[in-house]
């Protein structure tokens, strides 16, 4: 019966099978007195094991709780950092869209400036040509008046041919005279 109570005490802790605490000595009055002590010693040892295991488990649970709380705080910090980064990214995307529009406008203005430069160069050439023709015609008219002859002559413009003029400039139809 004493062995059964030791086994029940050992299993009450919830851990493993009970240890064999039976004594195999001849039956005497001294062994009967020693037997409850041996069972009691085994029960106390098993109780210490159970208490130690429980304390280890409690410490482990406390450690896991602390780790969980630390991880939760870290997660909150990372979430706030993530939100800040997302907001910064949105601001950069908006700025980039604005820059893209500005760069497109800049490119359009560059093309327009190039076109206007080419047009100005053409107009300057045309103006120089007209000045040269006017100077040539005024010399020709002066020599015509001074000679008093009805002959119409135009001086050559470097290639031996008379200067050419545009008759209908307003309509864009130029015919050479």
PyMOL CGO cylinders between C-alpha atoms (Angstrom):
from pymol import cmd
from pymol.cgo import CYLINDER

trace = [
    CYLINDER, 0.00, 0.00, 0.00, 2.90, 2.32, 0.71, 0.3, 1, 1, 1, 1, 1, 1,
    CYLINDER, 2.90, 2.32, 0.71, 4.30, 1.69, -2.77, 0.3, 1, 1, 1, 1, 1, 1,
    CYLINDER, 4.30, 1.69, -2.77, 0.92, 2.58, -4.28, 0.3, 1, 1, 1, 1, 1, 1,
    CYLINDER, 0.92, 2.58, -4.28, 0.79, 5.86, -2.35, 0.3, 1, 1, 1, 1, 1, 1,
    CYLINDER, 0.79, 5.86, -2.35, 4.33, 6.74, -3.53, 0.3, 1, 1, 1, 1, 1, 1,
    CYLINDER, 4.33, 6.74, -3.53, 3.33, 5.97, -7.09, 0.3, 1, 1, 1, 1, 1, 1,
    CYLINDER, 3.33, 5.97, -7.09, 0.22, 8.15, -6.71, 0.3, 1, 1, 1, 1, 1, 1,
    CYLINDER, 0.22, 8.15, -6.71, 2.31, 10.98, -5.29, 0.3, 1, 1, 1, 1, 1, 1,
    CYLINDER, 2.31, 10.98, -5.29, 4.78, 10.69, -8.16, 0.3, 1, 1, 1, 1, 1, 1,
    CYLINDER, 4.78, 10.69, -8.16, 2.07, 10.77, -10.82, 0.3, 1, 1, 1, 1, 1, 1,
    CYLINDER, 2.07, 10.77, -10.82, 0.31, 13.67, -9.09, 0.3, 1, 1, 1, 1, 1, 1,
    CYLINDER, 0.31, 13.67, -9.09, 3.12, 15.89, -10.32, 0.3, 1, 1, 1, 1, 1, 1,
    CYLINDER, 3.12, 15.89, -10.32, 2.13, 15.01, -13.88, 0.3, 1, 1, 1, 1, 1, 1,
    CYLINDER, 2.13, 15.01, -13.88, 5.53, 13.81, -14.97, 0.3, 1, 1, 1, 1, 1, 1,
    CYLINDER, 5.53, 13.81, -14.97, 6.48, 10.36, -16.26, 0.3, 1, 1, 1, 1, 1, 1,
    CYLINDER, 6.48, 10.36, -16.26, 6.04, 6.92, -14.70, 0.3, 1, 1, 1, 1, 1, 1,
    CYLINDER, 6.04, 6.92, -14.70, 6.60, 6.41, -10.98, 0.3, 1, 1, 1, 1, 1, 1,
    CYLINDER, 6.60, 6.41, -10.98, 9.98, 5.27, -9.87, 0.3, 1, 1, 1, 1, 1, 1,
    CYLINDER, 9.98, 5.27, -9.87, 10.34, 1.78, -8.43, 0.3, 1, 1, 1, 1, 1, 1,
    CYLINDER, 10.34, 1.78, -8.43, 10.88, 2.40, -4.71, 0.3, 1, 1, 1, 1, 1, 1,
    CYLINDER, 10.88, 2.40, -4.71, 10.32, -1.14, -3.41, 0.3, 1, 1, 1, 1, 1, 1,
    CYLINDER, 10.32, -1.14, -3.41, 12.89, -2.51, -1.05, 0.3, 1, 1, 1, 1, 1, 1,
    CYLINDER, 12.89, -2.51, -1.05, 14.00, -6.14, -1.54, 0.3, 1, 1, 1, 1, 1, 1,
    CYLINDER, 14.00, -6.14, -1.54, 15.27, -7.02, 1.88, 0.3, 1, 1, 1, 1, 1, 1,
    CYLINDER, 15.27, -7.02, 1.88, 14.13, -9.72, 4.27, 0.3, 1, 1, 1, 1, 1, 1,
    CYLINDER, 14.13, -9.72, 4.27, 11.14, -8.78, 6.34, 0.3, 1, 1, 1, 1, 1, 1,
    CYLINDER, 11.14, -8.78, 6.34, 12.23, -7.56, 9.71, 0.3, 1, 1, 1, 1, 1, 1,
    CYLINDER, 12.23, -7.56, 9.71, 11.05, -4.89, 12.02, 0.3, 1, 1, 1, 1, 1, 1,
    CYLINDER, 11.05, -4.89, 12.02, 13.89, -2.61, 11.02, 0.3, 1, 1, 1, 1, 1, 1,
    CYLINDER, 13.89, -2.61, 11.02, 13.08, -2.83, 7.29, 0.3, 1, 1, 1, 1, 1, 1,
    CYLINDER, 13.08, -2.83, 7.29, 9.42, -2.11, 7.91, 0.3, 1, 1, 1, 1, 1, 1,
    CYLINDER, 9.42, -2.11, 7.91, 10.43, 1.09, 9.69, 0.3, 1, 1, 1, 1, 1, 1,
    CYLINDER, 10.43, 1.09, 9.69, 12.90, 1.93, 6.93, 0.3, 1, 1, 1, 1, 1, 1,
    CYLINDER, 12.90, 1.93, 6.93, 10.39, 1.35, 4.20, 0.3, 1, 1, 1, 1, 1, 1,
    CYLINDER, 10.39, 1.35, 4.20, 8.20, 4.41, 4.93, 0.3, 1, 1, 1, 1, 1, 1,
    CYLINDER, 8.20, 4.41, 4.93, 11.35, 6.51, 5.09, 0.3, 1, 1, 1, 1, 1, 1,
    CYLINDER, 11.35, 6.51, 5.09, 12.51, 5.28, 1.70, 0.3, 1, 1, 1, 1, 1, 1,
    CYLINDER, 12.51, 5.28, 1.70, 9.11, 5.95, 0.19, 0.3, 1, 1, 1, 1, 1, 1,
    CYLINDER, 9.11, 5.95, 0.19, 8.97, 9.30, 1.86, 0.3, 1, 1, 1, 1, 1, 1,
    CYLINDER, 8.97, 9.30, 1.86, 12.47, 10.15, 0.56, 0.3, 1, 1, 1, 1, 1, 1,
    CYLINDER, 12.47, 10.15, 0.56, 11.51, 9.12, -2.97, 0.3, 1, 1, 1, 1, 1, 1,
    CYLINDER, 11.51, 9.12, -2.97, 8.32, 11.19, -2.78, 0.3, 1, 1, 1, 1, 1, 1,
    CYLINDER, 8.32, 11.19, -2.78, 10.25, 14.22, -1.55, 0.3, 1, 1, 1, 1, 1, 1,
    CYLINDER, 10.25, 14.22, -1.55, 12.82, 13.84, -4.32, 0.3, 1, 1, 1, 1, 1, 1,
    CYLINDER, 12.82, 13.84, -4.32, 10.07, 13.57, -6.88, 0.3, 1, 1, 1, 1, 1, 1,
    CYLINDER, 10.07, 13.57, -6.88, 8.32, 16.61, -5.37, 0.3, 1, 1, 1, 1, 1, 1,
    CYLINDER, 8.32, 16.61, -5.37, 11.53, 18.64, -5.65, 0.3, 1, 1, 1, 1, 1, 1,
    CYLINDER, 11.53, 18.64, -5.65, 11.84, 17.64, -9.29, 0.3, 1, 1, 1, 1, 1, 1,
    CYLINDER, 11.84, 17.64, -9.29, 8.26, 18.71, -9.97, 0.3, 1, 1, 1, 1, 1, 1,
    CYLINDER, 8.26, 18.71, -9.97, 8.72, 22.06, -8.18, 0.3, 1, 1, 1, 1, 1, 1,
    CYLINDER, 8.72, 22.06, -8.18, 12.01, 22.70, -10.02, 0.3, 1, 1, 1, 1, 1, 1,
    CYLINDER, 12.01, 22.70, -10.02, 10.41, 21.85, -13.36, 0.3, 1, 1, 1, 1, 1, 1,
    CYLINDER, 10.41, 21.85, -13.36, 7.49, 24.16, -12.58, 0.3, 1, 1, 1, 1, 1, 1,
    CYLINDER, 7.49, 24.16, -12.58, 9.83, 27.05, -11.71, 0.3, 1, 1, 1, 1, 1, 1,
    CYLINDER, 9.83, 27.05, -11.71, 11.77, 26.47, -14.94, 0.3, 1, 1, 1, 1, 1, 1,
    CYLINDER, 11.77, 26.47, -14.94, 8.50, 26.52, -16.87, 0.3, 1, 1, 1, 1, 1, 1,
    CYLINDER, 8.50, 26.52, -16.87, 7.38, 29.71, -15.11, 0.3, 1, 1, 1, 1, 1, 1,
    CYLINDER, 7.38, 29.71, -15.11, 10.71, 31.38, -15.92, 0.3, 1, 1, 1, 1, 1, 1,
    CYLINDER, 10.71, 31.38, -15.92, 10.46, 30.24, -19.52, 0.3, 1, 1, 1, 1, 1, 1,
    CYLINDER, 10.46, 30.24, -19.52, 6.88, 31.58, -19.77, 0.3, 1, 1, 1, 1, 1, 1,
    CYLINDER, 6.88, 31.58, -19.77, 8.00, 34.93, -18.29, 0.3, 1, 1, 1, 1, 1, 1,
    CYLINDER, 8.00, 34.93, -18.29, 10.90, 35.06, -20.73, 0.3, 1, 1, 1, 1, 1, 1,
    CYLINDER, 10.90, 35.06, -20.73, 8.59, 34.28, -23.66, 0.3, 1, 1, 1, 1, 1, 1,
    CYLINDER, 8.59, 34.28, -23.66, 6.16, 36.98, -22.50, 0.3, 1, 1, 1, 1, 1, 1,
    CYLINDER, 6.16, 36.98, -22.50, 8.99, 39.52, -22.36, 0.3, 1, 1, 1, 1, 1, 1,
    CYLINDER, 8.99, 39.52, -22.36, 10.18, 38.46, -25.80, 0.3, 1, 1, 1, 1, 1, 1,
    CYLINDER, 10.18, 38.46, -25.80, 6.63, 38.74, -27.15, 0.3, 1, 1, 1, 1, 1, 1,
    CYLINDER, 6.63, 38.74, -27.15, 6.23, 42.23, -25.71, 0.3, 1, 1, 1, 1, 1, 1,
    CYLINDER, 6.23, 42.23, -25.71, 9.59, 43.27, -27.16, 0.3, 1, 1, 1, 1, 1, 1,
    CYLINDER, 9.59, 43.27, -27.16, 8.61, 41.87, -30.54, 0.3, 1, 1, 1, 1, 1, 1,
    CYLINDER, 8.61, 41.87, -30.54, 5.26, 43.69, -30.34, 0.3, 1, 1, 1, 1, 1, 1,
    CYLINDER, 5.26, 43.69, -30.34, 7.01, 47.00, -29.62, 0.3, 1, 1, 1, 1, 1, 1,
    CYLINDER, 7.01, 47.00, -29.62, 9.47, 46.39, -32.43, 0.3, 1, 1, 1, 1, 1, 1,
    CYLINDER, 9.47, 46.39, -32.43, 6.60, 45.59, -34.78, 0.3, 1, 1, 1, 1, 1, 1,
    CYLINDER, 6.60, 45.59, -34.78, 4.87, 48.86, -33.85, 0.3, 1, 1, 1, 1, 1, 1,
    CYLINDER, 4.87, 48.86, -33.85, 8.07, 50.82, -34.46, 0.3, 1, 1, 1, 1, 1, 1,
    CYLINDER, 8.07, 50.82, -34.46, 8.60, 49.12, -37.81, 0.3, 1, 1, 1, 1, 1, 1,
    CYLINDER, 8.60, 49.12, -37.81, 4.98, 49.79, -38.83, 0.3, 1, 1, 1, 1, 1, 1,
    CYLINDER, 4.98, 49.79, -38.83, 5.34, 53.49, -38.05, 0.3, 1, 1, 1, 1, 1, 1,
    CYLINDER, 5.34, 53.49, -38.05, 8.63, 53.59, -39.99, 0.3, 1, 1, 1, 1, 1, 1,
    CYLINDER, 8.63, 53.59, -39.99, 6.93, 51.82, -42.89, 0.3, 1, 1, 1, 1, 1, 1,
    CYLINDER, 6.93, 51.82, -42.89, 4.07, 54.34, -42.89, 0.3, 1, 1, 1, 1, 1, 1,
    CYLINDER, 4.07, 54.34, -42.89, 6.55, 57.24, -42.88, 0.3, 1, 1, 1, 1, 1, 1,
    CYLINDER, 6.55, 57.24, -42.88, 8.45, 55.68, -45.79, 0.3, 1, 1, 1, 1, 1, 1,
    CYLINDER, 8.45, 55.68, -45.79, 5.22, 55.18, -47.75, 0.3, 1, 1, 1, 1, 1, 1,
    CYLINDER, 5.22, 55.18, -47.75, 4.29, 58.84, -47.25, 0.3, 1, 1, 1, 1, 1, 1,
    CYLINDER, 4.29, 58.84, -47.25, 7.76, 59.95, -48.36, 0.3, 1, 1, 1, 1, 1, 1,
    CYLINDER, 7.76, 59.95, -48.36, 7.47, 57.71, -51.42, 0.3, 1, 1, 1, 1, 1, 1,
    CYLINDER, 7.47, 57.71, -51.42, 4.12, 59.24, -52.34, 0.3, 1, 1, 1, 1, 1, 1,
    CYLINDER, 4.12, 59.24, -52.34, 5.59, 62.75, -52.02, 0.3, 1, 1, 1, 1, 1, 1,
    CYLINDER, 5.59, 62.75, -52.02, 8.52, 61.75, -54.24, 0.3, 1, 1, 1, 1, 1, 1,
    CYLINDER, 8.52, 61.75, -54.24, 6.20, 60.25, -56.85, 0.3, 1, 1, 1, 1, 1, 1,
    CYLINDER, 6.20, 60.25, -56.85, 4.14, 63.45, -56.91, 0.3, 1, 1, 1, 1, 1, 1,
    CYLINDER, 4.14, 63.45, -56.91, 7.31, 65.54, -57.24, 0.3, 1, 1, 1, 1, 1, 1,
    CYLINDER, 7.31, 65.54, -57.24, 8.51, 63.28, -60.04, 0.3, 1, 1, 1, 1, 1, 1,
    CYLINDER, 8.51, 63.28, -60.04, 5.24, 63.69, -61.89, 0.3, 1, 1, 1, 1, 1, 1,
    CYLINDER, 5.24, 63.69, -61.89, 5.61, 67.46, -61.55, 0.3, 1, 1, 1, 1, 1, 1,
    CYLINDER, 5.61, 67.46, -61.55, 9.20, 67.27, -62.79, 0.3, 1, 1, 1, 1, 1, 1,
    CYLINDER, 9.20, 67.27, -62.79, 8.15, 65.16, -65.75, 0.3, 1, 1, 1, 1, 1, 1,
    CYLINDER, 8.15, 65.16, -65.75, 5.65, 67.85, -66.74, 0.3, 1, 1, 1, 1, 1, 1,
    CYLINDER, 5.65, 67.85, -66.74, 8.28, 70.55, -66.33, 0.3, 1, 1, 1, 1, 1, 1,
    CYLINDER, 8.28, 70.55, -66.33, 10.82, 68.57, -68.36, 0.3, 1, 1, 1, 1, 1, 1,
    CYLINDER, 10.82, 68.57, -68.36, 8.25, 68.07, -71.14, 0.3, 1, 1, 1, 1, 1, 1,
    CYLINDER, 8.25, 68.07, -71.14, 7.55, 71.81, -71.18, 0.3, 1, 1, 1, 1, 1, 1,
    CYLINDER, 7.55, 71.81, -71.18, 11.30, 72.53, -71.22, 0.3, 1, 1, 1, 1, 1, 1,
    CYLINDER, 11.30, 72.53, -71.22, 11.77, 70.23, -74.22, 0.3, 1, 1, 1, 1, 1, 1,
    CYLINDER, 11.77, 70.23, -74.22, 8.88, 71.91, -76.04, 0.3, 1, 1, 1, 1, 1, 1,
    CYLINDER, 8.88, 71.91, -76.04, 10.42, 75.32, -75.38, 0.3, 1, 1, 1, 1, 1, 1,
    CYLINDER, 10.42, 75.32, -75.38, 13.81, 74.12, -76.63, 0.3, 1, 1, 1, 1, 1, 1,
    CYLINDER, 13.81, 74.12, -76.63, 12.24, 72.94, -79.88, 0.3, 1, 1, 1, 1, 1, 1,
    CYLINDER, 12.24, 72.94, -79.88, 10.39, 76.24, -80.26, 0.3, 1, 1, 1, 1, 1, 1,
    CYLINDER, 10.39, 76.24, -80.26, 13.58, 78.23, -79.60, 0.3, 1, 1, 1, 1, 1, 1,
    CYLINDER, 13.58, 78.23, -79.60, 15.44, 76.17, -82.22, 0.3, 1, 1, 1, 1, 1, 1,
    CYLINDER, 15.44, 76.17, -82.22, 12.69, 76.79, -84.75, 0.3, 1, 1, 1, 1, 1, 1,
    CYLINDER, 12.69, 76.79, -84.75, 12.70, 80.51, -83.99, 0.3, 1, 1, 1, 1, 1, 1,
    CYLINDER, 12.70, 80.51, -83.99, 16.52, 80.63, -84.29, 0.3, 1, 1, 1, 1, 1, 1,
    CYLINDER, 16.52, 80.63, -84.29, 16.34, 78.99, -87.69, 0.3, 1, 1, 1, 1, 1, 1,
    CYLINDER, 16.34, 78.99, -87.69, 13.61, 81.38, -88.75, 0.3, 1, 1, 1, 1, 1, 1,
    CYLINDER, 13.61, 81.38, -88.75, 15.64, 84.36, -87.52, 0.3, 1, 1, 1, 1, 1, 1,
    CYLINDER, 15.64, 84.36, -87.52, 18.71, 83.15, -89.41, 0.3, 1, 1, 1, 1, 1, 1,
    CYLINDER, 18.71, 83.15, -89.41, 16.63, 82.84, -92.58, 0.3, 1, 1, 1, 1, 1, 1,
    CYLINDER, 16.63, 82.84, -92.58, 15.14, 86.31, -92.07, 0.3, 1, 1, 1, 1, 1, 1,
    CYLINDER, 15.14, 86.31, -92.07, 18.60, 87.80, -91.50, 0.3, 1, 1, 1, 1, 1, 1,
    CYLINDER, 18.60, 87.80, -91.50, 19.85, 86.23, -94.74, 0.3, 1, 1, 1, 1, 1, 1,
    CYLINDER, 19.85, 86.23, -94.74, 16.81, 87.51, -96.58, 0.3, 1, 1, 1, 1, 1, 1,
    CYLINDER, 16.81, 87.51, -96.58, 17.26, 90.99, -95.11, 0.3, 1, 1, 1, 1, 1, 1,
    CYLINDER, 17.26, 90.99, -95.11, 20.92, 91.02, -96.14, 0.3, 1, 1, 1, 1, 1, 1,
    CYLINDER, 20.92, 91.02, -96.14, 19.96, 89.88, -99.64, 0.3, 1, 1, 1, 1, 1, 1,
    CYLINDER, 19.96, 89.88, -99.64, 17.34, 92.63, -99.86, 0.3, 1, 1, 1, 1, 1, 1,
    CYLINDER, 17.34, 92.63, -99.86, 19.83, 95.24, -98.65, 0.3, 1, 1, 1, 1, 1, 1,
    CYLINDER, 19.83, 95.24, -98.65, 22.33, 94.06, -101.21, 0.3, 1, 1, 1, 1, 1, 1,
    CYLINDER, 22.33, 94.06, -101.21, 19.69, 94.22, -103.97, 0.3, 1, 1, 1, 1, 1, 1,
    CYLINDER, 19.69, 94.22, -103.97, 18.54, 97.67, -102.88, 0.3, 1, 1, 1, 1, 1, 1,
    CYLINDER, 18.54, 97.67, -102.88, 22.10, 98.94, -102.88, 0.3, 1, 1, 1, 1, 1, 1,
    CYLINDER, 22.10, 98.94, -102.88, 22.67, 97.44, -106.31, 0.3, 1, 1, 1, 1, 1, 1,
    CYLINDER, 22.67, 97.44, -106.31, 19.43, 98.92, -107.67, 0.3, 1, 1, 1, 1, 1, 1,
    CYLINDER, 19.43, 98.92, -107.67, 20.18, 102.36, -106.26, 0.3, 1, 1, 1, 1, 1, 1,
    CYLINDER, 20.18, 102.36, -106.26, 23.61, 102.33, -107.93, 0.3, 1, 1, 1, 1, 1, 1,
    CYLINDER, 23.61, 102.33, -107.93, 22.00, 101.12, -111.09, 0.3, 1, 1, 1, 1, 1, 1,
    CYLINDER, 22.00, 101.12, -111.09, 19.33, 103.81, -110.94, 0.3, 1, 1, 1, 1, 1, 1,
    CYLINDER, 19.33, 103.81, -110.94, 21.95, 106.45, -110.21, 0.3, 1, 1, 1, 1, 1, 1,
    CYLINDER, 21.95, 106.45, -110.21, 24.00, 105.44, -113.21, 0.3, 1, 1, 1, 1, 1, 1,
    CYLINDER, 24.00, 105.44, -113.21, 20.87, 105.32, -115.34, 0.3, 1, 1, 1, 1, 1, 1,
    CYLINDER, 20.87, 105.32, -115.34, 19.91, 108.88, -114.39, 0.3, 1, 1, 1, 1, 1, 1,
    CYLINDER, 19.91, 108.88, -114.39, 23.42, 110.18, -114.80, 0.3, 1, 1, 1, 1, 1, 1,
    CYLINDER, 23.42, 110.18, -114.80, 23.78, 108.70, -118.28, 0.3, 1, 1, 1, 1, 1, 1,
    CYLINDER, 23.78, 108.70, -118.28, 20.44, 109.94, -119.50, 0.3, 1, 1, 1, 1, 1, 1,
    CYLINDER, 20.44, 109.94, -119.50, 20.06, 106.92, -121.67, 0.3, 1, 1, 1, 1, 1, 1,
    CYLINDER, 20.06, 106.92, -121.67, 16.91, 104.80, -121.83, 0.3, 1, 1, 1, 1, 1, 1,
    CYLINDER, 16.91, 104.80, -121.83, 18.87, 101.63, -121.37, 0.3, 1, 1, 1, 1, 1, 1,
    CYLINDER, 18.87, 101.63, -121.37, 18.00, 99.52, -118.25, 0.3, 1, 1, 1, 1, 1, 1,
    CYLINDER, 18.00, 99.52, -118.25, 20.91, 97.66, -116.88, 0.3, 1, 1, 1, 1, 1, 1,
    CYLINDER, 20.91, 97.66, -116.88, 21.37, 95.84, -113.64, 0.3, 1, 1, 1, 1, 1, 1,
    CYLINDER, 21.37, 95.84, -113.64, 24.75, 95.12, -112.21, 0.3, 1, 1, 1, 1, 1, 1,
    CYLINDER, 24.75, 95.12, -112.21, 25.83, 91.52, -111.73, 0.3, 1, 1, 1, 1, 1, 1,
    CYLINDER, 25.83, 91.52, -111.73, 25.63, 90.02, -108.22, 0.3, 1, 1, 1, 1, 1, 1,
    CYLINDER, 25.63, 90.02, -108.22, 28.90, 88.12, -108.26, 0.3, 1, 1, 1, 1, 1, 1,
    CYLINDER, 28.90, 88.12, -108.26, 27.92, 85.36, -110.65, 0.3, 1, 1, 1, 1, 1, 1,
    CYLINDER, 27.92, 85.36, -110.65, 27.45, 87.49, -113.74, 0.3, 1, 1, 1, 1, 1, 1,
    CYLINDER, 27.45, 87.49, -113.74, 23.65, 87.35, -113.55, 0.3, 1, 1, 1, 1, 1, 1,
    CYLINDER, 23.65, 87.35, -113.55, 21.31, 90.21, -112.64, 0.3, 1, 1, 1, 1, 1, 1,
    CYLINDER, 21.31, 90.21, -112.64, 19.89, 90.15, -109.08, 0.3, 1, 1, 1, 1, 1, 1,
    CYLINDER, 19.89, 90.15, -109.08, 16.63, 88.28, -108.62, 0.3, 1, 1, 1, 1, 1, 1,
    CYLINDER, 16.63, 88.28, -108.62, 13.59, 89.75, -106.83, 0.3, 1, 1, 1, 1, 1, 1,
    CYLINDER, 13.59, 89.75, -106.83, 10.35, 88.35, -105.58, 0.3, 1, 1, 1, 1, 1, 1,
    CYLINDER, 10.35, 88.35, -105.58, 7.29, 89.97, -107.16, 0.3, 1, 1, 1, 1, 1, 1,
    CYLINDER, 7.29, 89.97, -107.16, 4.51, 88.57, -104.98, 0.3, 1, 1, 1, 1, 1, 1,
    CYLINDER, 4.51, 88.57, -104.98, 5.97, 88.22, -101.46, 0.3, 1, 1, 1, 1, 1, 1,
    CYLINDER, 5.97, 88.22, -101.46, 2.69, 88.63, -99.55, 0.3, 1, 1, 1, 1, 1, 1,
    CYLINDER, 2.69, 88.63, -99.55, 1.18, 85.47, -101.01, 0.3, 1, 1, 1, 1, 1, 1,
    CYLINDER, 1.18, 85.47, -101.01, 4.35, 83.44, -100.82, 0.3, 1, 1, 1, 1, 1, 1,
    CYLINDER, 4.35, 83.44, -100.82, 4.49, 83.11, -104.62, 0.3, 1, 1, 1, 1, 1, 1,
    CYLINDER, 4.49, 83.11, -104.62, 7.80, 84.45, -105.74, 0.3, 1, 1, 1, 1, 1, 1,
    CYLINDER, 7.80, 84.45, -105.74, 8.65, 84.66, -109.37, 0.3, 1, 1, 1, 1, 1, 1,
    CYLINDER, 8.65, 84.66, -109.37, 12.04, 85.70, -110.57, 0.3, 1, 1, 1, 1, 1, 1,
    CYLINDER, 12.04, 85.70, -110.57, 12.22, 88.83, -112.66, 0.3, 1, 1, 1, 1, 1, 1,
]
cmd.load_cgo(trace, "trace")
